[in-house]
Amino acid sequence: MNRKGKIYVIVVVLAILAIIVFDYVKPQKINWYPSYAKQHKIPFGTYVFYEQMKRVLNNDNIVDVYQPPFEFLERDSLQKGTYFFMNNNVSIGEIELERLLDWTSSGNTLFIASNNFEERLLDTLNLETATLSNFNTDNSDYFLQLKPKALESDSVYKFDKSYYLFYFNKIDTLNTKVISVIDVKKDSLIENNAHVNVIKQPFGEGSIILSTFPQAFTNYFILQNPNQDYAAGMLSYLDDSKTIYFDNHYKSGKSFYTSIRNL
């Protein structure tokens, strides 16, 4: 190979190396996929929450469930506890819901955090949901507060990654305990004019907790101080002396591949 050819090869190799280096060091596009999977470290994964839950609660009592509830609840060996669902959308069918409600009424707790719920479940608990939007505000912030104050604190928590969220615009005031409220105006929390977004109701010998704000358990929310306290407040309603069945079936990210460069 003559001198000119060698120079050409060197230039090509250097150019390729430059492209590789540039591609590696340039800012990576953030992956905002709403995974909610416990192993994902992307903003809307729940890796941080799951690890926090294992530390705060009794790790020996946390059972990962990968089967649909209808199949899992067929087991005769199940102990009393909490069935914990959390996803942007938990689409439980009517037959499966009946099985869950039967299990709950026998002295267990059903916890569902989802943007929406089955109409059958809402009708059973005399609830209705509506949309809360920040389109007409000067910023993209939503403000949350625990009610009653599970952590004995007046802290207000902020979330800023959604054009709209959901809340309960109708509740059964005689049977419903309000756990959290949300609004686009911080003053509404102070004036008690905010919207209800987390509730608890007795159901037979058990109880049901519903949250319209599953984003509370995402990496993005928890890693913004002091939002980890809000998630801890939610955990305080779980009885860690009993088994916590952590659902991994109803997860948007259960078959979603996450590149290590997005972690």
KEMAR-484520 format. One record per residue: x, y, z of N, C-alpha, C in turn; residue number from 1; residue in three letters. Coordinates in steps of 0.001 Angstrom, whole numbers. Atoms other than C-alpha are relative to their C-alpha. Layout:
N
((X,Y,Z),(X,Y,Z),(X,Y,Z),NUM,"ALA")
...
***
This chain:
263
((865,-1194,0),(0,0,0),(901,1244,0),1,"MET")
((-822,-1204,58),(1435,3372,-966),(-340,962,1133),2,"ASN")
((143,-939,-1104),(1756,6342,1349),(-1369,654,0),3,"ARG")
((1304,-656,81),(-1433,8003,102),(-1101,-940,485),4,"LYS")
((996,977,-429),(-3404,4801,664),(-2,-167,1502),5,"GLY")
((-90,133,-1458),(-2110,4476,4225),(-625,1186,705),6,"LYS")
((591,-1205,-583),(-3078,8061,4976),(-1518,-67,-70),7,"ILE")
((1454,111,180),(-6560,7396,3599),(-591,-958,1041),8,"TYR")
((484,979,-970),(-6986,4312,5823),(-2,598,1402),9,"VAL")
((-100,-617,-1325),(-5806,6228,8896),(-1114,1020,206),10,"ILE")
((1052,-1014,-91),(-8212,9072,8169),(-1359,-654,207),11,"VAL")
((1284,700,-130),(-11139,6633,7762),(-149,-589,1400),12,"VAL")
((48,594,-1332),(-10276,4804,10989),(-234,1067,1059),13,"VAL")
((184,-1087,-964),(-9983,8077,12903),(-1410,565,-60),14,"LEU")
((1362,-516,153),(-13308,9247,11490),(-1011,-930,658),15,"ALA")
((904,987,-616),(-15019,6020,12564),(92,77,1514),16,"ILE")
((-177,-109,-1442),(-13499,6301,16039),(-662,1259,545),17,"LEU")
((609,-1258,-432),(-14644,9918,16273),(-1513,-126,75),18,"ALA")
((1451,196,22),(-18203,8913,15345),(-442,-836,1193),19,"ILE")
((328,884,-1134),(-18198,6119,17940),(82,767,1308),20,"ILE")
((-184,-764,-1237),(-16839,8405,20668),(-1107,1048,152),21,"VAL")
((1034,-1033,-44),(-19297,11184,19772),(-1354,-606,359),22,"PHE")
((1278,649,-269),(-22228,8764,19816),(-97,-442,1451),23,"ASP")
((5,497,-1375),(-21190,7452,23215),(-120,1138,1016),24,"TYR")
((-41,-1081,-990),(-20576,10789,24953),(-1124,1012,-174),25,"VAL")
((1055,-993,186),(-23429,12804,23461),(-1165,-308,945),26,"LYS")
((1133,213,-909),(-26448,13297,25731),(-1003,-992,-589),27,"PRO")
((928,1012,464),(-28745,10300,25483),(-1440,471,192),28,"GLN")
((1416,-333,-97),(-32424,10777,24826),(-613,-782,1159),29,"LYS")
((587,642,-1171),(-34320,10061,28029),(-1176,-868,-414),30,"ILE")
((1065,960,310),(-36610,7053,27853),(-1154,206,983),31,"ASN")
((1144,-309,-856),(-40011,8143,29217),(-1078,-1061,-76),32,"TRP")
((992,1062,98),(-41750,4851,28573),(-573,-324,1385),33,"TYR")
((611,286,-1307),(-44267,4167,31416),(73,-1479,347),34,"PRO")
((-251,1416,-248),(-42764,820,32350),(-653,-511,1286),35,"SER")
((456,382,-1340),(-43610,611,36080),(555,-1344,456),36,"TYR")
((-612,1272,-378),(-41470,-2538,36189),(1063,232,1066),37,"ALA")
((-876,-171,-1167),(-39448,-3058,39354),(1486,-15,-360),38,"LYS")
((-1409,102,366),(-36184,-3768,37493),(479,1176,-856),39,"GLN")
((-372,-1071,919),(-36242,-631,35335),(370,1281,733),40,"HIS")
((-507,-1216,-619),(-34236,2449,36273),(-288,1242,-831),41,"LYS")
((428,-1150,781),(-35703,4691,33585),(-981,819,843),42,"ILE")
((825,-864,-861),(-37799,7625,34911),(-1308,-615,470),43,"PRO")
((1277,577,-405),(-41098,5737,34901),(78,-1506,235),44,"PHE")
((-136,1316,-597),(-39709,2461,36119),(-174,151,1505),45,"GLY")
((237,-74,-1449),(-40096,1571,39807),(1100,-691,804),46,"THR")
((-1131,645,-678),(-36665,232,40747),(224,586,1394),47,"TYR")
((-269,-649,-1278),(-36167,2799,43538),(-1084,-339,1012),48,"VAL")
((1092,305,-921),(-39602,2210,45058),(84,-1437,501),49,"PHE")
((-48,1405,-396),(-39216,-1557,45047),(1108,-243,1012),50,"TYR")
((-1106,155,-951),(-35833,-1348,46773),(-334,673,1329),51,"GLU")
((403,-685,-1222),(-37238,1165,49263),(-1014,-841,777),52,"GLN")
((1021,822,-647),(-40202,-1096,49966),(635,-1172,736),53,"MET")
((-671,1126,-649),(-37894,-4005,50753),(727,438,1261),54,"LYS")
((-705,-496,-1175),(-35973,-1836,53217),(-971,432,1097),55,"ARG")
((944,-548,-973),(-38966,-185,54895),(-885,-1084,596),56,"VAL")
((883,1061,-455),(-41194,-3241,55102),(806,-1270,280),57,"LEU")
((-653,1281,-281),(-40426,-6808,56123),(260,-723,-1323),58,"ASN")
((-352,574,1297),(-38559,-8123,53090),(-429,-1458,-127),59,"ASN")
((367,1416,32),(-39353,-11729,54038),(-1476,-195,-342),60,"ASP")
((1432,115,251),(-43067,-10992,53635),(-414,498,-1380),61,"ASN")
((310,-480,1345),(-42827,-9576,50094),(130,-1151,-985),62,"ILE")
((37,1095,968),(-43826,-12121,47450),(-268,565,-1387),63,"VAL")
((201,-441,1376),(-43381,-11345,43750),(-949,-948,-723),64,"ASP")
((1011,789,704),(-46349,-12490,41667),(83,304,-1493),65,"VAL")
((-113,-173,1445),(-45959,-13042,37921),(-1200,-573,-748),66,"TYR")
((1190,579,601),(-49224,-14867,37276),(-1153,997,29),67,"GLN")
((1229,-792,-117),(-52611,-13273,36557),(-654,-300,1342),68,"PRO")
((622,216,-1313),(-54561,-12815,39824),(-944,-1187,30),69,"PRO")
((970,1096,18),(-57217,-15319,38758),(689,-1338,234),70,"PHE")
((-748,1241,-183),(-54600,-18071,38566),(664,-46,1371),71,"GLU")
((-754,-24,-1253),(-52574,-16966,41576),(-897,-248,1201),72,"PHE")
((892,127,-1150),(-55568,-16784,43919),(-635,-1378,116),73,"LEU")
((491,1367,-87),(-56431,-20401,43160),(801,-835,989),74,"GLU")
((-841,756,-929),(-53640,-21483,45495),(-673,-106,1369),75,"ARG")
((610,232,-1318),(-54846,-22987,48759),(898,467,1138),76,"ASP")
((-969,-299,-1060),(-51703,-22017,50647),(185,1494,258),77,"SER")
((-185,-1436,-155),(-52131,-18227,50407),(-294,459,1422),78,"LEU")
((197,-573,-1324),(-51737,-16358,53670),(-709,1349,-131),79,"GLN")
((633,-1312,-11),(-53580,-13203,54669),(1034,1068,-360),80,"LYS")
((-939,-1059,337),(-52068,-10014,53302),(-572,1035,-934),81,"GLY")
((361,-1067,933),(-52112,-7256,50687),(412,-397,-1406),82,"THR")
((-326,201,1419),(-52298,-7688,46918),(235,1388,-579),83,"TYR")
((-428,-1345,385),(-50402,-4694,45524),(145,109,-1524),84,"PHE")
((-50,-250,1445),(-51076,-3519,41934),(400,1450,-232),85,"PHE")
((-423,-1352,318),(-49379,-499,40397),(471,53,-1452),86,"MET")
((-335,-136,1408),(-49259,475,36721),(-747,1215,-535),87,"ASN")
((770,-1110,566),(-50388,3276,34432),(-1426,-427,-317),88,"ASN")
((1341,515,261),(-53346,1045,33578),(-74,-1448,475),89,"ASN")
((207,1354,-505),(-54442,-2008,35571),(-1360,-476,-510),90,"VAL")
((1236,425,668),(-57030,-3689,33336),(-430,-1375,498),91,"SER")
((479,1242,-588),(-58636,-6312,35521),(-1388,-311,-545),92,"ILE")
((1291,404,553),(-61481,-8191,33852),(-1024,-264,1089),93,"GLY")
((1086,113,-969),(-64862,-8652,35522),(84,-1283,819),94,"GLU")
((-76,1271,-731),(-64424,-12328,36420),(1178,13,962),95,"ILE")
((-1188,-84,-848),(-60927,-11715,37761),(-233,969,1164),96,"GLU")
((316,-959,-1058),(-62186,-8709,39706),(-856,-639,1080),97,"LEU")
((851,681,-979),(-64869,-10819,41367),(837,-901,908),98,"GLU")
((-875,883,-793),(-62194,-13273,42466),(830,822,982),99,"ARG")
((-778,-873,-877),(-60088,-10436,43881),(-847,558,1140),100,"LEU")
((881,-553,-1026),(-63040,-8932,45729),(-384,-1053,1031),101,"LEU")
((299,1095,-939),(-63933,-12304,47235),(1170,-201,950),102,"ASP")
((-1208,177,-812),(-60346,-12672,48450),(146,1150,987),103,"TRP")
((-121,-1182,-851),(-60332,-9123,49829),(-996,-44,1157),104,"THR")
((1062,-16,-1011),(-63619,-9523,51701),(230,-1007,1122),105,"SER")
((-259,1013,-1027),(-62217,-12496,53634),(1083,438,979),106,"SER")
((-953,-513,-984),(-59845,-10249,55579),(1328,442,-572),107,"GLY")
((-1232,-429,650),(-57254,-9068,53067),(-125,1441,-501),108,"ASN")
((-19,-1371,531),(-56249,-5729,51510),(326,-27,-1487),109,"THR")
((-242,-174,1432),(-56458,-4841,47821),(475,1427,-222),110,"LEU")
((-577,-1318,270),(-54198,-1945,46792),(216,126,-1505),111,"PHE")
((-163,-221,1436),(-54463,-616,43226),(344,1461,-250),112,"ILE")
((-379,-1338,444),(-52611,2435,41898),(-8,-8,-1524),113,"ALA")
((200,35,1447),(-53720,3157,38339),(-648,1311,-443),114,"SER")
((651,-1196,526),(-54788,6017,36120),(-1507,-181,-132),115,"ASN")
((1439,255,126),(-58162,4358,35701),(-318,-1371,580),116,"ASN")
((454,1230,-644),(-60231,1541,37158),(-1208,-560,-746),117,"PHE")
((1167,628,598),(-62853,-940,36024),(-1271,647,551),118,"GLU")
((1263,-616,-412),(-66355,549,36095),(-684,-828,1089),119,"GLU")
((610,888,-995),(-67511,-2479,38075),(553,283,1392),120,"ARG")
((-625,-295,-1284),(-65036,-1663,40847),(-461,1359,522),121,"LEU")
((442,-1331,-405),(-65970,2035,40905),(-1449,-29,465),122,"LEU")
((1416,92,-387),(-69678,1195,41029),(-152,-687,1352),123,"ASP")
((74,738,-1258),(-69122,-1274,43857),(334,890,1186),124,"THR")
((-449,-868,-1095),(-67376,1381,45953),(-659,1375,-37),125,"LEU")
((712,-1277,130),(-69681,4217,44853),(968,1154,-265),126,"ASN")
((-1009,-991,368),(-66836,6149,43238),(-153,410,-1454),127,"LEU")
((-118,-451,1383),(-66390,8204,40093),(1321,746,-140),128,"GLU")
((-1260,-706,231),(-63247,9629,38514),(-172,1069,-1061),129,"THR")
((2,-1082,980),(-62507,12754,36499),(1446,384,-296),130,"ALA")
((-1332,-415,439),(-59568,14401,34770),(359,1367,553),131,"THR")
((-543,-1265,-482),(-57434,17151,36266),(1105,434,-960),132,"LEU")
((-952,-460,1008),(-55500,19251,33743),(674,1294,432),133,"SER")
((-708,-1249,-279),(-52886,21970,33994),(121,881,-1243),134,"ASN")
((-58,-762,1250),(-53546,23367,30503),(-185,1493,231),135,"PHE")
((340,-1409,-207),(-54902,26635,31880),(807,659,1115),136,"ASN")
((-863,-576,-1040),(-52151,27233,34421),(1302,491,-609),137,"THR")
((-1254,-579,496),(-48842,29052,34116),(1162,-975,33),138,"ASP")
((-1078,988,-53),(-46777,25950,34841),(-587,-1394,-123),139,"ASN")
((430,1391,190),(-46923,22179,34565),(-49,-775,1306),140,"SER")
((-93,664,-1300),(-46886,21435,38278),(-1348,-486,515),141,"ASP")
((1113,493,-812),(-49283,19313,40298),(512,-111,1429),142,"TYR")
((-396,18,-1404),(-49240,19477,44087),(-819,-1042,755),143,"PHE")
((653,1076,-748),(-50044,16623,46468),(262,150,1483),144,"LEU")
((-174,-2,-1448),(-50532,16228,50188),(-710,-1210,588),145,"GLN")
((597,1138,-688),(-51222,13295,52483),(-1059,488,991),146,"LEU")
((1114,-337,-903),(-54562,13484,54329),(-660,-1302,443),147,"LYS")
((-662,-710,-1092),(-54652,12564,57142),(1504,-126,-126),148,"PRO")
((-1450,-84,182),(-50999,13335,57479),(673,-1250,566),149,"LYS")
((-564,1285,-428),(-49528,9839,57588),(1368,169,649),150,"ALA")
((-1334,-226,-551),(-46131,11309,58422),(12,1175,970),151,"LEU")
((121,-1132,-908),(-47425,14025,60759),(755,1202,-547),152,"GLU")
((-711,-1084,666),(-46222,16626,58284),(-958,762,-904),153,"SER")
((791,-818,915),(-47689,19500,56284),(658,56,-1378),154,"ASP")
((-765,-49,1241),(-45353,18717,53399),(-899,-46,-1229),155,"SER")
((664,5,1294),(-46512,19443,49879),(990,-580,-1005),156,"VAL")
((-859,697,955),(-45149,17249,47103),(-382,418,-1421),157,"TYR")
((226,-543,1342),(-44769,18212,43459),(306,-1028,-1080),158,"LYS")
((-210,844,1182),(-45071,16367,40145),(-210,868,-1229),159,"PHE")
((69,-928,1136),(-44466,18030,36778),(132,-679,-1366),160,"ASP")
((-196,702,1261),(-44488,15363,34081),(-1294,-590,-558),161,"LYS")
((1238,473,610),(-48070,15099,32848),(-877,1195,-353),162,"SER")
((944,-1049,376),(-50595,17234,30994),(-1324,-168,737),163,"TYR")
((1227,226,-758),(-53413,15634,32919),(185,-1201,930),164,"TYR")
((26,1090,-961),(-53967,13382,35926),(-1456,-278,356),165,"LEU")
((1369,389,-340),(-57009,11774,37527),(-240,160,1501),166,"PHE")
((385,-93,-1404),(-58914,12135,40779),(-1407,-555,163),167,"TYR")
((1352,477,-282),(-62090,10937,42467),(-919,1213,196),168,"PHE")
((926,-1131,-121),(-64851,13459,41857),(-1282,-389,733),169,"ASN")
((1118,461,-815),(-67376,11330,43738),(498,-1113,907),170,"LYS")
((-361,1038,-949),(-66792,9302,46902),(-1168,-246,948),171,"ILE")
((976,329,-1026),(-68933,7551,49480),(536,560,1317),172,"ASP")
((-573,-700,-1145),(-68302,9992,52323),(-168,-750,1316),173,"THR")
((238,738,-1239),(-69714,7634,54967),(995,-1143,196),174,"LEU")
((-853,1194,-84),(-67380,4758,54140),(1414,211,-520),175,"ASN")
((-1282,-230,659),(-64367,6416,52538),(939,840,858),176,"THR")
((-1051,-764,-670),(-61168,7536,54218),(896,618,-1069),177,"LYS")
((-856,-696,968),(-59241,10149,52224),(1447,-76,473),178,"VAL")
((-1411,159,-345),(-55518,9417,52176),(854,1107,-609),179,"ILE")
((-817,-1009,685),(-54223,11985,49673),(-880,873,-879),180,"SER")
((699,-932,889),(-55326,15030,47688),(995,580,-993),181,"VAL")
((-831,-544,1069),(-54031,16699,44523),(-669,1219,-606),182,"ILE")
((556,-1147,707),(-54451,19997,42706),(1099,676,-799),183,"ASP")
((-966,-762,797),(-52808,22293,40185),(396,1289,711),184,"VAL")
((-309,-1194,-774),(-52813,25106,42733),(400,-400,1414),185,"LYS")
((-488,349,-1329),(-50781,24812,45899),(-919,536,1088),186,"LYS")
((891,-609,-994),(-53161,27116,47745),(-1232,-860,260),187,"ASP")
((1187,841,-171),(-55998,24643,47189),(221,-1055,1074),188,"SER")
((-306,974,-1042),(-54238,22158,49463),(-152,633,1375),189,"LEU")
((65,-698,-1282),(-53972,24718,52233),(-1454,326,356),190,"ILE")
((1389,-400,-236),(-57614,25777,51815),(-963,-1176,-5),191,"GLU")
((814,1222,10),(-58846,22163,51718),(-989,-46,-1163),192,"ASN")
((840,36,1202),(-60251,22621,48220),(572,-925,-1072),193,"ASN")
((-664,865,973),(-58044,20033,46563),(-849,-1219,-322),194,"ALA")
((727,1171,478),(-59186,16903,44741),(557,-1281,638),195,"HIS")
((-387,1270,-622),(-59110,13435,46316),(629,-918,-1050),196,"VAL")
((-628,909,968),(-56679,11058,44598),(391,-1363,584),197,"ASN")
((-238,1302,-620),(-56143,8237,47119),(-1040,-203,1100),198,"VAL")
((1035,280,-1004),(-58883,6588,49196),(157,-1411,555),199,"ILE")
((51,1333,-606),(-59411,3640,51505),(-1421,-271,458),200,"LYS")
((1340,401,-422),(-62668,1766,52084),(32,-1386,622),201,"GLN")
((148,1371,-506),(-63597,-1212,54238),(-763,-818,-1026),202,"PRO")
((701,874,946),(-64738,-4179,52180),(-118,-1382,636),203,"PHE")
((177,1236,-739),(-66226,-7114,54024),(862,42,1246),204,"GLY")
((-930,20,-1129),(-63629,-8117,56589),(1365,581,-375),205,"GLU")
((-1261,-562,463),(-60885,-6523,54499),(-129,1464,-357),206,"GLY")
((33,-1400,406),(-60157,-3175,52872),(575,159,-1398),207,"SER")
((-471,-313,1347),(-59496,-1581,49476),(604,1399,13),208,"ILE")
((-658,-1292,164),(-57037,1238,48771),(179,243,-1496),209,"ILE")
((-123,-355,1411),(-57236,2981,45386),(725,1336,-130),210,"LEU")
((-728,-1228,292),(-54837,5605,44040),(-68,281,-1493),211,"SER")
((2,-399,1408),(-55252,7521,40787),(1346,586,-412),212,"THR")
((-1317,-597,243),(-51593,8542,40989),(1106,-1046,109),213,"PHE")
((-1066,1013,-44),(-49359,5544,40185),(1384,597,-188),214,"PRO")
((-1291,-671,186),(-46622,8034,39262),(740,198,1318),215,"GLN")
((-634,-164,-1308),(-45966,8318,43010),(1069,-1047,262),216,"ALA")
((-925,1105,-247),(-44033,5044,42809),(1118,-77,-1043),217,"PHE")
((-1018,24,1052),(-41839,5929,39838),(1317,583,481),218,"THR")
((-1321,-530,-324),(-38127,6652,39956),(12,1524,-106),219,"ASN")
((-15,-1443,232),(-38723,10144,38586),(-592,762,1181),220,"TYR")
((665,-698,-1094),(-41115,11141,41369),(780,-142,1307),221,"PHE")
((-622,259,-1300),(-39332,9523,44305),(1350,686,140),222,"ILE")
((-1345,-560,-83),(-35886,10899,43436),(14,1526,77),223,"LEU")
((79,-1446,-201),(-37126,14478,43730),(-396,274,1458),224,"GLN")
((217,-256,-1424),(-36771,15419,47394),(-1083,1084,202),225,"ASN")
((127,1081,-987),(-38924,15248,49532),(-1023,-1057,-395),226,"PRO")
((1075,877,460),(-41198,13083,47373),(93,-1429,519),227,"ASN")
((-136,1346,-549),(-39769,9905,48861),(-866,-167,1244),228,"GLN")
((844,64,-1192),(-41765,10788,51983),(-1459,-285,-365),229,"ASP")
((1369,286,458),(-45004,10696,50002),(-150,-1495,-258),230,"TYR")
((40,1440,260),(-44222,7177,48780),(45,-789,1305),231,"ALA")
((-70,664,-1305),(-43307,6196,52343),(-1345,91,713),232,"ALA")
((1324,-142,-580),(-46662,7547,53448),(-978,-1018,-549),233,"GLY")
((839,1041,602),(-48375,5202,51007),(329,-1371,603),234,"MET")
((-421,1285,-566),(-46336,2292,52360),(-496,-180,1432),235,"LEU")
((421,95,-1393),(-47465,3123,55888),(-1393,-614,134),236,"SER")
((1342,599,-34),(-50938,1837,54959),(28,-1501,-285),237,"TYR")
((-138,1433,225),(-49589,-1634,54231),(423,-680,1300),238,"LEU")
((-320,755,-1204),(-49472,-4167,57068),(1147,-960,-310),239,"ASP")
((-1163,832,339),(-45947,-5562,56810),(158,-1194,926),240,"ASP")
((-22,1222,-803),(-46699,-8142,59496),(-658,-1151,-763),241,"SER")
((633,1001,850),(-48641,-9946,56767),(656,13,-1381),242,"LYS")
((-623,131,1317),(-47667,-11047,53273),(-463,1111,-940),243,"THR")
((313,-974,1039),(-47492,-8417,50537),(266,-653,-1350),244,"ILE")
((-108,619,1315),(-48178,-9912,47117),(179,1110,-1035),245,"TYR")
((-362,-1091,913),(-46419,-7605,44646),(-221,-451,-1450),246,"PHE")
((359,405,1354),(-47992,-7872,41202),(1047,437,-1024),247,"ASP")
((-890,-286,1125),(-45595,-8099,38238),(-647,-379,-1327),248,"ASN")
((712,397,1219),(-48213,-9288,35750),(-554,1214,-741),249,"HIS")
((556,-1207,623),(-50043,-6017,35108),(1037,1115,36),250,"TYR")
((-1051,-996,128),(-46944,-4047,34174),(233,289,-1480),251,"LYS")
((-229,-371,1398),(-46535,-2113,30920),(1390,-408,-458),252,"SER")
((-1376,286,360),(-42815,-2836,31027),(446,-1418,234),253,"GLY")
((-428,1359,-338),(-42887,-6547,31815),(713,-699,-1155),254,"LYS")
((-698,589,1146),(-41759,-7427,28260),(785,1057,-753),255,"SER")
((-672,-1138,611),(-40001,-4128,27599),(1483,-77,270),256,"PHE")
((-1450,81,-156),(-36271,-4185,26982),(592,1379,259),257,"TYR")
((-655,-1264,-339),(-34194,-1434,28601),(1486,-120,-255),258,"THR")
((-1429,-17,264),(-30767,-705,27174),(743,484,1223),259,"SER")
((-785,-402,-1167),(-28059,-370,29796),(380,1475,-88),260,"ILE")
((-356,-1396,145),(-27307,3079,28362),(-1141,914,408),261,"ARG")
((1128,-792,-453),(-30772,4215,29466),(-228,-131,1505),262,"ASN")
((179,216,-1434),(-30314,3085,33052),(518,1182,791),263,"LEU")
***
